[in-house]
Amino acid sequence: MAKTIQVRVDDQLKESADILFSSLGLDTSTAIRMFLIAAMDVGGIPFAVMRSDNRDSVIRRAIDYRKSGGEFITAEQSLTNMRMAIKAGAEYGS
């Protein structure tokens, strides 16, 4: 049975998130489900929670990583990986 989660956010944040996720081929509900799945997978928040003054160094590291030939997975690859992990977990528990 599916449950509904309601979250209040300001209009600008919702609109910006919708545009971002749409550009990744997702809707906001799917992106939120991805977050929840990732949180369950890691047993916590699926990204570092830090003060914003560290954001510049994280961005610089990501840029350096990409310039050195590193690749990031796409949203579709991430969804595929999560679905495979969920399926494997379901089969493991059987």
C-alpha positions as CSV (number, residue, x, y, z in Angstrom):
1,M,0.0,0.0,0.0
2,A,1.4,3.4,-1.0
3,K,1.6,6.2,1.6
4,T,1.6,9.9,0.9
5,I,4.2,12.3,2.2
6,Q,3.4,16.0,2.3
7,V,6.2,18.5,2.6
8,R,5.8,22.3,2.6
9,V,8.4,24.2,0.7
10,D,8.3,27.7,-0.7
11,D,7.1,28.2,-4.3
12,Q,10.6,29.1,-5.6
13,L,12.2,26.0,-4.2
14,K,9.5,23.8,-5.6
15,E,9.6,25.4,-9.1
16,S,13.4,25.2,-9.2
17,A,13.4,21.6,-8.1
18,D,10.8,20.7,-10.7
19,I,12.9,22.3,-13.4
20,L,16.1,20.6,-12.2
21,F,14.6,17.2,-11.9
22,S,12.8,17.5,-15.2
23,S,16.2,18.3,-16.9
24,L,17.4,15.0,-15.4
25,G,14.4,13.1,-16.9
26,L,12.7,12.8,-13.5
27,D,9.7,14.3,-11.7
28,T,10.0,15.6,-8.2
29,S,8.2,12.6,-6.7
30,T,10.6,10.2,-8.3
31,A,13.6,12.3,-7.1
32,I,12.2,12.2,-3.5
33,R,11.7,8.4,-3.8
34,M,15.3,8.1,-5.0
35,F,16.4,10.1,-1.9
36,L,14.4,7.8,0.5
37,I,15.7,4.7,-1.2
38,A,19.3,5.9,-1.0
39,A,18.8,6.9,2.7
40,M,17.6,3.4,3.5
41,D,20.5,1.9,1.5
42,V,23.2,3.9,3.5
43,G,21.3,3.9,6.8
44,G,21.2,7.7,7.0
45,I,21.3,10.9,4.9
46,P,22.8,9.8,1.6
47,F,25.1,12.8,1.3
48,A,27.4,14.8,3.5
49,V,25.6,17.3,5.7
50,M,28.0,20.2,6.2
51,R,28.2,23.9,6.6
52,S,27.8,25.7,3.3
53,D,31.3,27.2,3.4
54,N,32.6,23.7,2.4
55,R,30.4,23.7,-0.7
56,D,33.1,25.5,-2.8
57,S,35.7,22.8,-2.0
58,V,33.2,20.0,-2.9
59,I,32.4,21.7,-6.2
60,R,36.1,22.2,-6.9
61,R,36.8,18.5,-6.2
62,A,33.9,17.5,-8.5
63,I,35.3,19.7,-11.3
64,D,38.8,18.3,-10.8
65,Y,37.4,14.8,-10.8
66,R,35.6,15.4,-14.1
67,K,38.6,17.2,-15.7
68,S,40.8,14.2,-14.8
69,G,38.4,11.9,-16.8
70,G,36.1,10.8,-14.0
71,E,32.5,10.2,-14.9
72,F,29.3,10.6,-12.9
73,I,26.4,8.3,-13.4
74,T,23.2,9.5,-14.9
75,A,19.9,9.7,-13.1
76,E,18.7,6.7,-15.2
77,Q,21.8,4.7,-14.2
78,S,21.2,5.5,-10.6
79,L,17.6,4.4,-10.8
80,T,18.7,1.2,-12.5
81,N,21.3,0.5,-9.8
82,M,18.7,1.1,-7.1
83,R,16.1,-1.1,-8.7
84,M,18.7,-3.9,-9.1
85,A,19.7,-3.6,-5.5
86,I,16.1,-3.7,-4.3
87,K,15.5,-6.8,-6.5
88,A,18.6,-8.4,-5.2
89,G,17.6,-7.7,-1.6
90,A,14.1,-9.1,-2.2
91,E,15.6,-12.2,-3.8
92,Y,18.1,-12.6,-0.9
93,G,15.3,-12.4,1.7
94,S,13.2,-15.0,0.0
